[in-house]
Amino acid sequence: MSAADRLSIQLSNYEKLAILRAETERKQEELTEVEVGIRERLTRLETQRYLEALDGWYAQHRPANLPTLAEIEEQEAIRASLRQLIAKLEAAIPDALKAAPAGGQPPPPAPAAGARKAKFDSFEDFVGGKG
């Protein structure tokens, strides 16, 4: 396959902005899930510590599914990396906004060749035609 036969795609500024926003939202949801998991693990661990402080029986009968500090530290590392990623994504949004033309909306698509014209002019065309 020659270089001339290869297909290529160039993302528009609007597509880049949409990708950044969608990915930021997705990663924020993921971060929320990780933080909820950390809080649940910490709550279970602190509950066990509290019960052990009340009576030694709880230390002898620890639940098998009690989270370890290593598991919590691993989740904290994931949390930190997600926060860094979200910060990078959010930092890229202003650059994408600057690159997009003013007005905030992509230009309307050009009518297809041979497309039928609407029966009535738009209000802007009507007002602009009087003059």
C-alpha positions in Angstrom: 0.0 0.0 0.0 1.5 3.3 -1.0 1.4 6.5 1.0 -1.1 8.0 -1.5 -3.5 5.1 -0.9 -3.7 5.5 2.9 -6.7 7.1 4.5 -6.2 9.8 7.0 -8.5 11.6 9.4 -8.0 15.1 10.9 -10.1 15.9 13.9 -11.8 19.3 13.8 -11.5 21.6 16.8 -15.1 20.9 17.7 -14.5 17.1 17.7 -11.4 17.6 19.9 -13.4 19.8 22.3 -16.2 17.2 22.4 -13.7 14.4 23.1 -12.0 16.4 25.9 -15.3 17.1 27.6 -16.6 13.5 27.3 -13.4 12.0 28.5 -13.2 14.5 31.4 -16.7 13.6 32.4 -16.0 9.8 32.1 -12.8 10.1 34.2 -14.6 12.2 36.9 -17.2 9.5 37.2 -14.4 6.9 37.5 -12.7 9.0 40.1 -15.9 9.2 42.1 -16.2 5.4 42.0 -12.7 5.0 43.2 -13.2 7.5 46.0 -16.4 5.8 47.2 -14.5 2.5 47.2 -11.7 4.0 49.3 -14.1 5.4 51.8 -15.9 2.1 52.1 -12.6 0.2 52.7 -11.5 2.8 55.2 -14.8 2.6 57.0 -14.7 -1.2 57.3 -11.1 -1.0 58.5 -11.8 1.7 61.1 -14.9 -0.2 62.3 -12.8 -3.3 62.9 -10.2 -1.2 64.7 -12.8 0.3 66.9 -14.3 -3.1 67.7 -10.8 -4.5 68.5 -10.2 -1.6 70.8 -13.4 -2.5 72.7 -12.6 -6.2 73.1 -9.9 -8.7 72.1 -12.5 -11.1 70.8 -12.8 -9.0 67.6 -9.0 -9.2 67.0 -9.2 -13.0 67.2 -12.2 -13.2 64.8 -11.3 -10.8 62.1 -13.4 -10.9 58.9 -11.7 -12.6 55.9 -12.6 -9.8 53.6 -11.2 -7.0 55.6 -9.2 -4.6 53.4 -5.5 -4.3 53.8 -3.5 -1.1 53.9 -1.8 -2.2 50.6 -5.2 -2.3 48.9 -6.1 1.1 50.2 -2.7 2.5 49.1 -3.2 1.0 45.6 -6.6 2.7 45.3 -5.1 6.0 46.5 -2.4 5.7 43.7 -5.2 5.2 41.2 -7.1 8.1 42.6 -4.0 10.4 42.4 -3.3 9.4 38.8 -7.0 10.0 37.8 -6.8 13.4 39.4 -3.7 14.3 37.4 -5.3 13.0 34.2 -8.4 15.1 34.8 -6.3 18.2 35.5 -4.5 17.7 32.1 -7.8 17.2 30.3 -9.3 20.3 31.9 -6.2 22.3 31.1 -6.5 21.3 27.4 -10.1 22.6 27.1 -9.2 26.3 27.0 -6.7 25.6 24.2 -9.3 23.8 22.2 -11.8 26.6 22.8 -9.2 29.2 21.6 -8.7 27.1 18.4 -12.4 26.9 17.7 -13.9 29.8 15.8 -15.9 32.4 17.7 -19.6 31.8 18.2 -19.2 28.5 20.0 -21.0 26.4 17.3 -19.6 24.7 14.3 -20.7 26.2 11.0 -23.8 24.5 9.5 -23.1 21.8 6.9 -23.2 22.9 3.3 -26.3 21.9 1.4 -25.9 18.8 -0.7 -25.6 19.2 -4.5 -29.0 19.4 -6.0 -30.6 19.9 -2.6 -34.1 21.5 -2.8 -34.4 25.0 -1.4 -36.8 25.6 1.4 -40.2 27.0 0.4 -39.8 30.0 2.6 -36.7 32.1 3.3 -35.5 32.2 6.8 -36.4 35.3 8.8 -32.7 36.5 8.6 -32.8 36.2 4.8 -36.1 38.0 4.7 -34.9 40.9 6.9 -31.6 41.1 5.1 -33.3 41.2 1.7 -35.3 44.3 2.6 -33.1 47.1 2.5 
